[in-house]
């Protein structure tokens, strides 16, 4: 819980009573590798703050191939009830620890804590800008450049994510990724 409060305090101020209220509404959730935080086709049950681990956002394209769209690591708030696309799922790439809130408790925090929504909007805007920076101009780059940018943008994840997920994220085959890694070795 301390990690979540410390994270929130970067975006606004909270008094002890508000911190206690947040803590009273929070639950801890552990996910094992391969488990789903959100499943495609289902409404999310909770919002989560990723304390430890890596989550990937993935979907199946119209050919039935699994595509990794993005990765989240520690200190990331996963909240998107308003714009949830039921075709995506969020899966634990590593064992994960979350602080979670159900929809009712999250709404109570929003209704009770002055500037809660403003603080959360700042968090989500920061995450969105980071995501846009990381995705950047990947589309127009060659595969080697995309991989080098992946290493630069996700330095703490490269050795923790299976190569198949990285290749999918980069839009290349796993064998192409292996060749690239060997060449830059």
Helices and strands as residue ranges (DSSP letters): H 2-8, H 16-25, E 27-31, E 36-38, E 46-52, E 55-60, E 66-72, E 76-78, E 89-92, E 96-102, H 103-112, H 116-135, G 138-140, H 143-153, H 163-170, H 174-184
